[in-house]
């Protein structure tokens, strides 16, 4: 239970550290509102992502959306301009970027954040400086639990992910499981959510081990797992560490199925090597979806880049379109106008399905795609539909 307090304590400590800056950040927010009320022909949007490390399709997806929106005047005639930054999974770099965005009084919104820990810390800066924060990658439930006004998450949260995964795991006969998680905002939060739901479905945790990314040595858990009679090992952590774990586990002869919460990107494949074969993971986007919106997006993406889009290409693409719709509806550059336009908009169909938000800025549930690395390719095993909503009383 001590580890479950990690995030709450860490967040409280961070607020205390930032408290001396909070007033100056609030002053930046007042200046932002005054600046954005003046007529200007463009909307400035900051983008923060680990581009060079992930090497995924996020930059391509958002760039494609930018060209389409600006060429067709879909943001009430405003031209959207992007300010792209690479955080490299580093907090000091991330903090510098967040403060750069906060100090830019012409900026209306920020899109991004793959790493939950970085996203949570940056969100404090954006909230204080009145900057709309569109989260397209971070899943921790902490993001939308603090009553922040300027936050919208366009990706499914960990509690919804865990609910679907636990249900399918039990349906597939998982009765005893091992759990390895990263001691960060994403890994710890998802592990906690999975543990609650698997226990509720009578699946028993029989082994657990946690790690910090700066000291990740998987020789101990890999060797200990050889003596564990589990139906599956669940790894709640990001690449590249999930790739390192797979390599170590296969090296010592672990045969049990491994389910990881990683993405299929070049970094993951390089770190895991041949050990990636047979690994199971989930995705939040299906490029083979037959919806008209996705088919159009995939066709345009292939034509522009010569490859299929991944989940973050679709997420970046849809996020910029959501922002453009908010600008179109409000004819405003003001972040407060834009965040409420998105939170209370009618359901909208994008490349990655349906977007409808609650009053906290949290995305309603969507399908999850269970996949497996097989023969060097990613194969879709199952589309996991959201649980039906409980009937109103």
Secondary structure, 3 states (H helix, E strand, C coil): CHHHHHHHHHHHHHHHHHHHHHHHHHHHHHHHHHHHCCCCCEEEEEEEECHHHHCCCHHHHHHHHHHHHHHHCCCCCCEEEEEEEECCCCHHHHHHHHHHHHHCCCEEEEEECCCHHHHHHHHHHHHHCCCEEEECCCCCHHHHCCCCCCEEECCCCHHHHHHHHHHHHHHCCCCEEEEEEECCHHHHHHHHHHHHHHHHCCCEEEEEEEECHHHCCCHHHHHHHCCCCCCEEEEECCCCHHHHHHHHHHHCCCCCEEEECCCCCHHHHHHHHHHHCCCEEEECCCCCCCCHHHHHHHHHHHHHHCCCCCHHHHHHHHHHHHHHHHHHHHCCCCHHHHHHHHHCCCCEEECCEEECECCCCCECCCCEEEEEEECCEEEEEEEECCCCCCCCC
